[in-house]
Amino acid sequence: MAQAPYFPAAVYAGEPHNQPTPRVMLAPPKYIQGAGVLEQIGRYLGIYEFKRVAVLASARGHGAQAAQIIAQVSAAGCEAVAAVFTGECSLPEIEARAAELETAAVECLIAVGGGKCVDAGKCVAHRLRVPLVVVPTLASNDAPTSAVSVLYTPEGAASGAEFFPHNPIMVVVDTRVIADAGERYLVAGMGDAMATWYEAKVCIENPDARTVLGAQPTLAACAIGETCAATLFTLGLDAAAAVRENRVDDALESVVEANTLLSGVGFESGGLAAAHGFAQGYSTLPEVERNYLHGEMVAMGLVAQLMMQDEPAEARRVAEFFAVIGLPVHLGQIGLDASQHAQIDAVVDGALAFAPIHNLPFPVNADVVKAGLLAADELGRTVADEMGEAAYQRLHG
């Protein structure tokens, strides 16, 4: 079962060093999204002619979407083996699930759930040497399409990443499920997705920047990222309203695609910068990691990145959008305060430990990162005072 770690940079940016670093784009070969598509998943999987698959989901998921998937694939003549994800994408969890499935002779793993279950599914499938199908039940992050997983300690702190040679072979997103999942999750996904364009823009404009693949960003991924941000600015409020009313409409379909496909392909092949660095920093604080979603931390980080870049007008534009849809825009909204020097320093240290933060086209050190964080907090407080915090309170109150 054990496999050597995979590092994409060794493939795409390795020897010989005297050759130009290539542009590389990765994406899942099949992405299927729509209301009720889970009712057809047996037919979609039928093209691969699998005889036995594993379905990884939480205990709650096995009482909902995973049960539906097992019924559908069984009706299509494929045997399904259930595996229960216990909640944290940590190495002990991954190794335990892989060990229990190692003798099950499955030909494919289907990961059903939120970002951590999806990321754990990638790790388990890699250890089993089988392809992965992803069925996200939330549109709260851009994990489903990528060939990378964020790892956490058993206590929930971010601890690194694991890369894979292949993307999921199929991503199936049922927007009826997303519409029933809750507004906060969709909105958090918008925070994660909005950063895609601004981080890719950093990378496409900096010839020394590298994506998580160790490659140069592609124009295609950056264009996807730009479309992602434009979609959110235009349709984000309408999509949030649709989820509040448990209905699927064109706005929700477009924003779910932005949160999932556009952001997923955009970040992996367009590049990351400081927004996700700050998110890593915030996740080192247990009180933040326990109570706030990844996309909420990325939203805070994006405003800070833009302040680091000395782009206050764009930072205000983004912060105003975040305030209107209910994302946090200042430290107080995630239970922190600028006077908490130990916590602020921990966030700064965590951000600096995130290698892609150095894709920014200027020297990045603790003073620069801290200044950006505090400037973003000040801007966020101003925006919240001007626009009110009704949307934030609705989602977090």
C-alpha positions in Angstrom: 0.0 0.0 0.0 2.8 2.4 0.8 3.9 4.7 -2.0 6.7 7.1 -2.4 5.6 10.8 -2.0 4.7 12.4 -5.3 6.1 15.9 -5.9 4.8 17.6 -9.1 7.7 20.1 -9.2 10.1 17.1 -9.7 8.2 16.3 -12.9 7.4 19.7 -14.3 10.3 21.9 -13.0 13.1 19.3 -12.4 16.2 18.6 -14.3 17.7 19.9 -16.4 17.7 23.3 -14.6 18.9 25.1 -17.6 15.6 24.6 -19.5 12.7 27.1 -19.2 10.0 26.1 -16.7 7.0 25.0 -18.7 3.4 26.2 -18.4 1.2 23.3 -17.1 -2.5 23.0 -16.7 -4.3 20.2 -14.9 -8.1 19.5 -14.7 -10.5 16.6 -14.1 -11.5 14.9 -17.4 -15.2 15.0 -16.5 -17.2 17.6 -14.5 -20.9 17.1 -14.2 -23.2 19.6 -12.4 -26.9 20.1 -12.2 -30.0 19.6 -10.1 -30.6 15.9 -9.5 -27.5 14.5 -11.2 -26.9 12.1 -8.3 -29.9 10.2 -9.6 -27.8 9.4 -12.7 -24.4 8.6 -11.1 -24.7 4.9 -11.8 -25.0 5.7 -15.5 -22.1 8.1 -15.4 -19.8 5.6 -13.7 -21.0 2.9 -16.2 -18.6 4.2 -18.8 -15.7 2.9 -16.7 -17.3 -0.6 -16.2 -16.2 -0.8 -12.5 -17.4 -3.9 -10.7 -16.6 -2.9 -7.2 -16.2 0.6 -5.7 -15.6 2.1 -2.2 -17.8 5.0 -1.0 -16.1 7.2 1.6 -18.4 9.5 3.6 -19.1 10.6 7.1 -21.5 8.7 9.2 -24.1 11.4 8.5 -23.2 11.2 4.8 -23.9 7.5 4.7 -27.4 8.3 5.9 -27.9 10.8 3.0 -26.1 11.3 -0.3 -23.7 8.3 0.1 -26.7 6.0 0.6 -28.2 7.3 -2.6 -25.0 6.8 -4.4 -24.6 3.2 -3.2 -28.2 2.5 -4.3 -27.6 4.0 -7.7 -24.3 2.2 -8.4 -25.7 -1.1 -7.1 -28.7 -0.7 -9.4 -26.2 -0.3 -12.3 -24.6 -3.6 -11.4 -21.6 -2.4 -9.4 -20.9 -3.6 -5.9 -20.3 -0.8 -3.3 -18.2 -1.0 -0.1 -18.9 1.7 2.6 -16.1 3.4 4.5 -16.7 6.0 7.2 -14.7 9.2 7.4 -14.4 10.4 11.0 -13.9 14.1 10.3 -10.3 15.1 10.0 -8.0 14.9 7.0 -5.1 13.7 9.1 -2.5 11.0 8.4 -3.9 8.7 11.1 -7.4 8.9 9.5 -6.0 8.4 6.0 -3.9 5.4 6.9 -6.8 3.8 8.9 -9.3 4.1 6.0 -6.7 2.9 3.5 -5.8 -0.1 5.6 -9.5 -1.2 6.0 -10.0 -0.9 2.2 -6.8 -2.5 1.1 -8.2 -6.0 1.0 -11.6 -5.0 -0.4 -10.4 -5.2 -4.0 -12.1 -2.0 -5.1 -11.4 -0.5 -8.5 -12.4 3.1 -7.6 -13.1 5.3 -4.6 -16.0 7.7 -4.4 -15.5 10.5 -1.9 -18.7 12.1 -0.8 -18.8 15.2 1.4 -17.1 18.4 2.3 -13.5 19.5 1.6 -11.8 17.5 4.3 -13.6 14.2 3.3 -12.8 14.9 -0.4 -9.1 15.6 0.4 -8.9 12.5 2.6 -10.5 10.5 -0.3 -7.7 11.7 -2.6 -5.1 10.4 -0.2 -6.8 7.1 0.3 -7.3 6.5 -3.4 -3.7 7.2 -4.0 -2.6 4.7 -1.4 -5.0 2.1 -2.9 -3.8 2.9 -6.5 -7.3 3.4 -7.7 -9.0 6.3 -9.5 -11.1 8.8 -7.5 -14.6 10.2 -8.2 -15.6 13.2 -6.1 -19.2 14.1 -5.0 -19.0 17.3 -3.1 -22.0 18.0 -0.8 -20.9 21.6 -0.2 -19.7 24.4 -2.5 -17.6 25.8 0.3 -14.2 25.3 -1.2 -12.3 24.4 -4.4 -10.9 21.0 -3.3 -13.0 18.7 -5.5 -11.2 19.1 -8.9 -7.6 19.3 -7.8 -4.8 16.8 -7.4 -3.7 18.1 -4.0 -4.9 17.6 -0.5 -4.4 19.9 2.5 -3.4 17.8 5.5 -4.3 18.6 9.1 -3.2 17.3 12.5 -5.7 15.2 14.4 -6.5 18.4 16.4 -7.4 20.3 13.2 -4.4 22.5 12.5 -3.1 22.7 8.9 0.1 20.6 8.7 1.0 20.5 5.0 -0.1 19.1 1.7 0.0 15.9 -0.3 0.1 15.9 -4.1 -1.0 13.2 -6.6 -0.1 12.4 -10.2 -3.8 12.4 -11.3 -6.8 14.6 -10.8 -10.1 13.0 -9.9 -11.5 11.2 -13.0 -15.0 12.6 -12.4 -16.6 15.3 -10.2 -20.4 15.2 -9.8 -22.1 18.2 -8.2 -25.8 18.0 -7.4 -27.0 21.5 -7.0 -30.1 20.4 -5.2 -27.8 19.1 -2.5 -25.9 22.4 -2.5 -29.1 24.4 -2.2 -30.1 22.5 0.9 -26.6 22.7 2.5 -26.9 26.2 4.0 -26.0 29.7 2.9 -22.8 30.0 5.0 -21.1 27.2 3.1 -21.8 28.7 -0.3 -20.7 32.1 0.9 -17.5 30.6 2.4 -16.9 29.1 -1.0 -17.1 32.5 -2.6 -14.4 33.7 -0.3 -12.1 30.9 -1.4 -13.0 31.3 -5.0 -12.6 35.1 -5.1 -9.0 34.8 -4.2 -8.4 32.6 -7.3 -8.2 35.5 -9.7 -6.1 37.8 -7.4 -3.6 35.1 -6.6 -3.3 34.0 -10.3 -2.9 37.6 -11.3 0.1 37.9 -9.0 1.6 34.8 -10.6 0.9 35.6 -14.3 2.5 39.1 -13.8 5.6 37.7 -11.9 7.9 35.7 -14.2 9.5 34.2 -11.1 6.2 32.9 -9.6 5.4 29.2 -9.7 2.2 27.3 -9.2 1.7 24.4 -6.8 2.9 22.2 -9.6 6.2 24.0 -9.7 5.3 25.3 -13.1 4.4 28.6 -14.7 0.8 29.6 -14.7 -1.2 29.1 -17.9 -3.2 31.9 -19.6 -6.2 29.6 -19.6 -6.1 29.1 -15.8 -5.8 32.8 -15.3 -8.7 33.6 -17.6 -10.7 31.0 -15.7 -9.8 32.8 -12.5 -10.8 36.1 -13.9 -14.2 34.7 -15.0 -14.6 33.2 -11.6 -14.2 36.6 -9.8 -16.5 38.3 -12.3 -19.2 35.6 -11.8 -19.1 36.1 -8.0 -19.3 39.9 -8.2 -22.2 39.7 -10.6 -24.2 36.8 -9.2 -23.0 36.1 -5.7 -25.8 37.9 -3.9 -28.5 36.2 -6.1 -27.0 32.8 -5.5 -26.9 33.3 -1.7 -30.6 34.3 -1.9 -31.4 31.1 -3.8 -29.8 28.9 -1.1 -31.7 30.8 1.6 -34.8 29.9 -0.2 -33.7 26.3 -1.0 -34.1 26.7 -4.7 -31.8 26.1 -7.7 -31.6 28.8 -10.4 -29.1 30.0 -13.0 -27.4 32.3 -10.5 -26.8 29.4 -8.1 -25.6 27.1 -10.9 -23.1 29.7 -12.0 -21.7 30.4 -8.6 -21.5 26.7 -7.7 -19.5 26.2 -10.9 -17.3 29.2 -10.0 -16.7 28.0 -6.4 -15.9 24.4 -7.6 -14.7 24.1 -11.1 -13.4 27.6 -12.0 -11.7 28.1 -8.7 -10.3 24.5 -8.6 -8.7 24.6 -12.0 -7.8 28.3 -11.5 -5.8 27.8 -8.3 -4.0 24.6 -9.3 -2.8 25.9 -12.7 -2.9 29.6 -12.0 -1.0 29.8 -8.8 -1.4 30.9 -5.2 0.0 33.9 -3.2 -0.7 35.6 0.1 -4.5 35.0 0.5 -4.0 31.3 1.2 -0.9 32.1 3.2 -3.0 34.1 5.7 -5.6 31.4 5.7 -2.9 28.9 6.8 -1.8 31.4 9.5 -5.3 31.7 10.8 -5.8 28.0 10.9 -2.9 27.7 13.4 -5.1 29.3 16.0 -7.4 26.6 17.5 -10.1 29.1 18.3 -10.3 30.2 14.7 -9.9 26.8 13.1 -12.7 25.4 15.2 -15.2 28.1 14.5 -14.5 29.4 10.9 -14.4 27.8 7.5 -11.5 27.7 5.1 -13.1 30.2 2.7 -13.8 32.7 5.5 -10.1 32.7 6.4 -9.1 33.0 2.8 -11.5 36.0 2.5 -9.7 37.8 5.3 -6.4 36.8 3.7 -7.3 38.2 0.3 -8.0 41.7 1.7 -4.7 41.6 3.5 -2.9 40.5 0.3 -4.4 43.4 -1.6 -3.2 45.8 1.1 0.3 44.3 1.0 0.2 45.0 -2.8 -0.8 48.6 -2.1 -4.1 48.2 -3.9 -6.5 49.8 -1.4 -9.2 50.6 -3.9 -9.4 46.9 -5.0 -9.1 45.8 -1.4 -12.1 48.0 -0.6 -14.1 46.7 -3.5 -13.5 43.1 -2.4 -14.2 43.9 1.3 -17.4 45.6 0.4 -18.6 42.5 -1.5 -17.6 40.3 1.3 -19.4 42.4 3.8 -22.6 42.3 1.7 -22.6 38.5 1.4 -21.7 37.9 5.0 -18.0 37.0 5.0 -15.7 38.3 7.8 -13.8 41.5 6.9 -12.0 42.4 10.2 -10.4 40.5 13.0 -13.2 41.0 15.5 -15.5 39.0 13.2 -13.2 35.9 13.7 -12.8 36.4 17.4 -9.5 38.2 17.3 -8.1 41.7 18.1 -5.1 43.6 16.8 -4.0 44.0 20.4 -3.6 40.2 20.8 0.1 40.3 19.8 0.8 36.5 20.4 -2.1 35.5 18.1 -1.3 38.0 15.5 2.4 36.9 15.5 1.2 33.3 15.1 -0.9 34.2 12.1 2.1 36.0 10.6 4.4 33.1 11.2 1.9 30.7 9.7 1.5 32.8 6.6 5.3 33.1 6.1 5.5 29.3 6.3 3.3 29.1 3.2 5.8 29.0 0.4 3.6 30.5 -2.4 3.4 33.8 -0.4 6.8 34.5 -2.0 5.1 34.6 -5.4 4.5 38.3 -4.6 6.9 40.4 -6.6 8.6 42.0 -3.6 10.4 40.8 -0.5 8.0 39.3 2.0 9.0 39.3 5.7 7.2 39.4 9.0 6.9 43.2 9.1 5.4 43.3 5.6 2.9 40.5 6.4 1.9 42.0 9.7 1.4 45.4 8.2 -0.8 44.0 5.5 -2.9 42.1 8.1 -3.4 45.2 10.3 -4.1 47.4 7.3 -6.8 45.0 6.2 -8.3 44.9 9.7 -8.5 48.7 9.7 -10.1 48.8 6.2 -12.5 46.0 7.2 -13.7 47.8 10.3 -14.3 50.9 8.2 -16.3 48.9 5.6 -18.3 47.2 8.3 -19.1 50.5 10.0 -20.3 52.0 6.6 -22.2 49.0 5.3 -23.3 47.3 8.5 -22.9 43.7 9.6 -26.4 42.4 9.0 -25.3 39.8 6.5 -22.4 38.6 8.7 -24.7 38.4 11.7 -27.3 36.4 9.8 -24.7 33.7 9.0 -22.7 33.8 12.2 -25.0 35.1 14.8 
